[in-house]
Amino acid sequence: MTTTAHPQIPILDLKPEIDELRPEIMAAIGRVLDRTDFIMGEDVHLFEQEVAAYLGVKHAIGVNSGTDALVIALRALGIGPGDEVITTPFTFFATAESISMVGAKPVFVDIDPATLNLNPELIEAAITPNTRAIMPVHLYGNPVDMTRIMAIADKHGLKVVEDCAQSFGARWRGTQTGTIGDFGAYSFFPSKNLGAYGDGGLLATNDDALADTARMLRVHGSRKKYHNETVGYNSRLDTIQAAILRVKLPHIEKWNAHRREVARQYNEGLKGVEGIVTPELTDGHAFHQYTIRVQNGRRDELQRKLAELGIGTMVYYPVPQDELPIYKGQYRTYEYSSLAAKEALSLPISHFMESKSIFYILDRFNK
Ligand SMILES: *Cc1c(COP(=O)(O)O)cnc(C)c1O
């Protein structure tokens, strides 16, 4: 065994957060045990109210995961077989998977190389008579140009489902992502900006009828117990997870501000490092990930070197959706998306990351 003189910095460390919040979390879980309201309990209802107030949206609907939130949003909008949904090829599979899951077809448009988000200027050329919706993803917490997306959707009569799995607390021109389209779909997977300690998700909408349908779909397609109207899902936000999320929600603004500060320090420190493109510090960016692009085919080599120095990194995402085995041969390749899959490298970031870790990483880069 070799001993390592350098610190180990994982891509994400949840321990400091748990250390700080443990007494409150344990007390919150204890209250659920005392009440035994494990399914759709008091904390679920209170969390839904608190998160709706935070997001500035009329309805917040807790579900079992971010993936389920996307699926239920599409189902509530009546999207299914024969329909097409326009989205980005450069995302986590759950985005395209949700479209395939309801029997619709994902239609990809390439990303903007400057933001790595779906390029709104390419949407109109991809619209066909079967197009029903646009599903933008606020990748890495960087808000997509929702003004442009909504203008295109209005012009062509399309629905908009925002994939906000990575953008809890991010804002587009001062408005929370997920509250601009017909639905916002959030994930509380533990690594997300607002993470549960298990699976969880949420739907946000300002539309009363859509909210009612989504609530019906999450409990086996029933508005009234034992009077099922359609095939729905067993997809409720767990009460214990809601209790944990209620402890964490009041911290989210401070935590996202810290993430932005980490990103600012990285950008400052990486300025002028040859062959590396740093992300723009756009307004409202929640920096779920801090992702650089490593040019000249040197990404994997850099990742290996950083690993040797104890610095954890990840490639989000190494394979664009259109090149996944499931969709192989069905799509042409998208130039900038393919390039991003070869260049993107996410560095360690969290809302508890300390300056000394950032300095250590920057120091290694400059060497
Ligand atoms: C995490 C994630 C999801 C899925 O969320 P789960 O809660 O894991 O189901 C969907 N889309 C994107 C972009 C994600 O990052």
The ligand as an SDF file (V2000), in Angstrom:
LIG
                    3D

 15 15  0  0  0  0  0  0  0  0999 V2000
  -30.9580   13.6110  -11.6210 C   0  0  0  0  0  0  0  0  0  0  0  0
  -31.5940   13.9360  -12.9050 C   0  0  0  0  0  0  0  0  0  0  0  0
  -32.8600   13.4360  -13.2610 C   0  0  0  0  0  0  0  0  0  0  0  0
  -33.5650   12.3490  -12.5200 C   0  0  0  0  0  0  0  0  0  0  0  0
  -33.7830   12.5370  -11.1800 O   0  0  0  0  0  0  0  0  0  0  0  0
  -34.0240   11.2780  -10.2220 P   0  0  0  0  0  0  0  0  0  0  0  0
  -34.5480   11.8920   -8.9730 O   0  0  0  0  0  0  0  0  0  0  0  0
  -32.7140   10.6060  -10.0440 O   0  0  0  0  0  0  0  0  0  0  0  0
  -35.0260   10.3910  -10.8680 O   0  0  0  0  0  0  0  0  0  0  0  0
  -33.4510   13.9160  -14.4170 C   0  0  0  0  0  0  0  0  0  0  0  0
  -32.8330   14.7970  -15.2160 N   0  0  0  0  0  0  0  0  0  0  0  0
  -31.6060   15.2710  -14.9340 C   0  0  0  0  0  0  0  0  0  0  0  0
  -30.9840   16.2730  -15.8410 C   0  0  0  0  0  0  0  0  0  0  0  0
  -30.9270   14.8490  -13.7810 C   0  0  0  0  0  0  0  0  0  0  0  0
  -29.7140   15.3210  -13.5150 O   0  0  0  0  0  0  0  0  0  0  0  0
  1  2  1  0
  2  3  1  0
  2 14  2  0
  3  4  1  0
  3 10  2  0
  4  5  1  0
  5  6  1  0
  6  7  2  0
  6  8  1  0
  6  9  1  0
 10 11  1  0
 11 12  2  0
 12 13  1  0
 12 14  1  0
 14 15  1  0
M  END
$$$$
